[in-house]
Amino acid sequence: LLDEVTSALDPELVADVLGVLRDIAASTDITMLIVTHEMGFARDVSNRVVFLHQGAIEEEGPPEQLFTRSNSARFRQFITA
């Protein structure tokens, strides 16, 4: 469980941390539950994305579905901000 693991890091450290997590995702079968605002990272490494809005699940599914054909106006607004 990783909760905003890159918050308060400078851009170089963010890239390093995300690189380590990408390597773990690619080379192991470890399940990771990651809370993040790094949408590109979430799209690239996730099998499933859950978008929360005001404490409730707004939308969930495979990243390709959410990032290209989202039913949620709030999610579309969030990823384009």
N, C-alpha and C positions, 0 to 999 in steps of 0.2 A: 504494500500500500504506500503510494507516494503522493503526498498532498502538497501541491505547488512547490515541487522540489527545486524549481529554478527561480522562485521569487527572491527578490533582493540580490540577485547576482548580476555582475556586469556581463555585457554581451559575450565576451570571450569565454567566461566560465559557463554561461548558458549553453553555448555551442559544445563545450567539452562534456558537460553533464548529459545533454541530449545525445551526443555521440556514444557515450557509454551505454545509455539506455537502448539506443538503436542496436548496438552490438549485442546486448543481452537478448533483445527481442529476436534478432536474426539467428543467433547461435544456440539458443536454449528453448526449452518448452516451458519455461517459467511463466506463470500467469502474473501479470502486473495490473493493478488497479491504479490508474494515474489520474489525479485531479490536476488539470492544467489549463492555462489560457493560451498555450502554444498550439494553435490550430493546425498549422502545417505539420508539426510533429505528430499530433493526434491523428491526422488524416493518413500520414505515411506508415505508422507502426501499429495502428489499432486493427483489431478484428471486429470490434464493436464500439460504437460511440454512444454515450448517453449525455444528452444536453439537459441540464437542470435550469429551471427558471422559477424564481421565487420559492425555492425549496421543494419543487415538484418536478417530476420527469416531464419535460416538454416534448421530447422526441428521442427515439433511440433506433439504432440499426447499424448496418454495415457503413463504414465511413464513406464509401463511394455514393451510396444512396443519400446520406444526409448532406454531403457536401455538393452534390450535383442536382438532387431532386427533393430537397427538403419540403415537407408539408408545413413547417413552422415558419411563420413570418418573423418571429422573434429570433430564431436561429439564423435565418438568412441575414437579418439586420446585424446580428452579432459577428458573423464571419466576414462581413464586408466593412466593418468599422475599422 
